[in-house]
Amino acid sequence: MSLNHQHQVQLLQDILNNHLEDRSGSVAEYEQVERLIKSLLAQNAVPQEIEPLLHDIYSYSQSGKNQNDLDQHINAHQDQLSQWVQVINTLS
């Protein structure tokens, strides 16, 4: 069963919110974020003005999964995570 775009946005929001609040994450979460964003962009399921934000989140995930210290990467991006979560709240 595949997720519709609303569920994908909600899952993306949940993962980013967990990174923001828990200040920790996993490689699997970064990979999931990448898959969600690829799917959302392929479906044209988000407003066009949100696409640059998704590209930023995708870059965050790509660099994050390759870090030796995932928690440090998350801590370094707390301001961006907060902004991203706020914008994604407007989509759901």
N, C-alpha and C positions, 0 to 999 in steps of 0.2 A: 504494500500500500504506500503510495507516494504522498508526500505532504503538499497541500495546496500552498499558494504563495503567502496567505495569511499565517498559516502554521509555520512556514519557513521564517517569516519575519519575526514571529513570536519566539521561535527557537534561537534565532540570532540575537534577539534582545535579551533572552534569558542567559545565554552564554556570556555576552558582554557585561551584563549586569553582575553576574557571578564574578567575573574578573575584577570588576570595579569594587564590589563589596568584600569579596574574600581575599583579594590581592594575590590570588594564586590561580594556576590553570595547568592544563596538560597539553601535550602535543596533539592528542586526539581531539581536543576542543578546538585548537587552531585549525586542524585539518577539516573539522566539521564546519567551521566558519567559512573556510575557503569553498567547500562544496555548496553551502547555502548561497553564498554570494554568486558563484558561477551560475547556479540554477536560476536565481532571481534575475540576473542580468540576461540570461539566455531566453527567459520567458517574457522579457520586457514587462515584469510584474510590478515595478516600482516607478514612481514619477521620475522623469528624466533629470530633474534637478537634484535628485538623491544619488544618482549614479556616481558622481565624484566621491561622495562620502563612502559608498560601498567599495570603491577602488582603494580609498585610504584604509579602510578596515581590512581589506584583502592584503594590502601591503604589510599592515601590522601583523596579520596572521602568518604571512610568509616569513617575515623576519623573526617572529616569536618562536615558531616551531624549530628554528635553527639555533636558538640561543642555548647556552649552557645553563643559564640561570633564568628559568621561565618567570619566576616571581619578580625578579629584578626588572625584566622586560615589562611586565604588567605594571609594576610600580612606576616606571618611567613614563607610562602612557595614561596615567590616571585622569589627567585633564581631558585628553582626547576621548577616553572611554566615557566619561561623564557627558560630553557633548554628543557623542554618537548615540548613547542610550536615550538622551532627550529627543534627538531628532527621530529615532526609530519609534519612540512612543507616539509620535504624531502619525505614523503609518499604521499602527495597530488599533 
